[in-house]
Amino acid sequence: MPENPVYNSIIERRTIRKFLQKPVPKKTLSKLINAARLAPSGGNRQPLDYMVIDDAALCVELFKYVRWAGYITPKGIPKSGEMPTAYIIVLEDKPVKSTTVAYDVGAAVQNIMLAAWEEGIGCCWQGAIDRDKIRELFRIPMDFVIDSVISLGYKAEAPVVEEYKGSIKYWLDEAGVIHVPKLKMEEVLRWNKF
Ligand SMILES: Cc1cc2nc3c(=O)[nH]c(=O)nc-3n(C[C@H](O)[C@H](O)[C@H](O)COP(=O)(O)O)c2cc1C
């Protein structure tokens, strides 16, 4: 096993929006949900459920209701032959009445994305989704809030991080590589005083 596998995945993980058309095994998808299930949860209330969609016809339907890469549209939208081969719909179980659900989602989704990355699987976590259409498509009861969707599949692109130089907008270069500006350490880290 490489040294620091978790840290390496954290550093290397990028949002992926182009996927190989090779199915993700059910066993691997279950492993991702196991990673989510074990995430920290406020008061340990565990208000989240996960719908895994890996049926090819359903994936085609769900693709219509997720939005891609606002800063580089339409070029950032996966084309035919690049679309996700699976999705995870993150649901909040309202009757559980958690007051930390947004934090819980963040921790669980990050667990999923890091566990996926380790398997060669890339994710695009999407909040820009048509919740009404998704509810209708899968007949999701009103007791569940549709939080977000994770589109996923084996990676078919390799976006790169670059130093922030005045704009936070990711951009596409001539070779089709996405560049993701990240703030510098000195812009986010304060040692011992504000
Ligand atoms: C809460 C949340 C919602 C997001 N929603 C979308 C989305 O609707 N569509 C999309 O293409 N990317 C979406 N993203 C991905 C971000 O654009 C991406 O994380 C950001 O550009 C930084 O890139 P990185 O993940 O490679 O570090 C979302 C990310 C987060 C955390």
The ligand as an ORCA input file, in Angstrom:
! r2SCAN-3c Opt
* xyz 0 1
  C     -21.951     21.313     -3.066
  C     -21.351     21.212     -4.445
  C     -22.186     21.310     -5.553
  C     -21.653     21.173     -6.837
  N     -22.508     21.208     -7.913
  C     -22.012     21.009     -9.172
  C     -22.897     20.941    -10.291
  O     -24.116     21.084    -10.149
  N     -22.372     20.701    -11.516
  C     -21.013     20.514    -11.688
  O     -20.594     20.276    -12.840
  N     -20.139     20.572    -10.651
  C     -20.606     20.808     -9.405
  N     -19.748     20.823     -8.318
  C     -18.304     20.584     -8.516
  C     -17.486     21.878     -8.379
  O     -17.615     22.644     -9.555
  C     -16.012     21.506     -8.130
  O     -15.895     20.831     -6.906
  C     -15.114     22.744     -8.097
  O     -15.054     23.348     -9.358
  C     -13.689     22.422     -7.629
  O     -13.122     21.411     -8.419
  P     -12.511     20.079     -7.767
  O     -13.668     19.295     -7.213
  O     -11.819     19.385     -8.903
  O     -11.574     20.506     -6.680
  C     -20.247     20.981     -7.027
  C     -19.421     20.897     -5.891
  C     -19.954     21.014     -4.629
  C     -19.043     20.919     -3.427
*
